[in-house]
Amino acid sequence: MEQPFHGARVVEVGDGVAVAAASGQFSDFGARVVKVERPAGGEVRRLAPFAGDRPHVDGGGMHLALDTGKRSLALDVRTPSGREVLTRLAGGADLLLVELPPDECERVLDAARRARPAPGTVALTPHGLSGPYRDRLEADMSIFAWTNRMARQRPPEGPPLRYAPHTAAMQVGFTAAAAAAAALWDRERGGERRDIEIAAVEAHSGNVDTNFTAWSLNQGIAPLSAIRSVRVFPVGTYPCRDGFVQFTAAEPPFFQRSCAAIGRPGWPEDPRFRDPAIRPDYHDDYMEVFLPWLAERTKQEVFHEMQGHGVLCTPVLSVEEAVAEPVAVARRSFVTVEQPGVGEMLLAGAPFRLGGIEGDAFRALPAPRLGEHNAEILDELGYSRDEQIALFRAGVTG
């Protein structure tokens, strides 16, 4: 059985993490993806870490992870000649994904729509292509600030926190990929060509968070996602002998089970802990036993003992621990790819299993060098060698 996007032709235009993540969902699963990028290389190629700690446009970690299996065309789409090349390229594509500032994005979309037949398009911008904030540029952290998610992520007493770098952009990219896949599926079944807008703020407000529902049902009070709580416990992350463990065990029957696990099976009937209304007053009493119990054990020991009592508890894993977990090894959750000029790299595998694919294995291909496929792609588009030289001399291609 072939990969699900086998035969699909996708063009990616832009420099960001989001569009690279979006088109990567197609290249990793069988589509032919052309990555159109600035002749000098864009943002995603310049993000650390770098192979050997040596900055290079072909060695950036995000590029190596997100551009697997794509072909690279170094092309300046800000020029009329560059947009002419793009129109030819779009004429043979099913989808065009664009992440550029709105004015540049509109010009690229217009060039693509002049193609016959025109591809479906997906535009990724911070606030969409219309509205009062259309032209605002945002960063990963500012997207979290706009969408209330940062406001929720804070200790009981302290400032809001951010997530790991690029988390917002990755989520926007996966939202765009889902919308693009639906449009491609529809078109292959006789539907119309579609133009899709993905606003980063809406992607986070509308398909990640349920906080707005909680806010509306709680008379305008939004719950916090604290690191840990003194009001309900044990909830959040707590230190143990070799790191941290996460608990969600404040409610029955998990609180009662946690008491039994730490050697205090009678506490659930103790007046201090029996009534949830006054239990917060005795938070310190619980912690005087709970924290030393954790400190004597590794995160795996805590996990297995708590699981034995039916308590919701998870070890907080490092990268090294995550890739070595028995379940990850058994399910081949991580894969290796041989990247020319870099060596063997470890990547996260597919987040799902495809029935019918031989061995049900996910096999990533290397990421391209900047402009690696210029001549190949321009040949396919019918440009002569003299025309290709003229484009290069004019700085349209790199």
ABEGO torsion letter per residue (X at the ends): XBBAABGBBBBBBEABAAAAAAAAAAAAAGBBBBBBBBAAEBAAAABOBBBGGBBBAAABAAAAAAABGBBBBBBBAABAAAAAAAAAAAAABABBBBBBBAAAAAAAAAAAAABOBBBBBBBBBAAEABEAAAABBBBAAAAAAAAGAAAABBBABEBBBBBBBGAAAAAAAAAAAAAAAAAAAAAAAGBBBBBBBBBAAAAAAAAABAAAAAAAAAGGBBBBBBABBAABOBBEBBBBAAEBBBBBAABOAAAAAAAAAAGBAAAAABAAAABAAAAAAAAAAAAAAAAAAAAABBAAAAAAAAAAAGBBBBBBBBAAAAAABAAAAAAGABBBBBBBGAEBBBBBBBABBBBGBBGGBBBBBBBBBBGAAAAAAAAAAGBBAAAAAAAAAAGABX
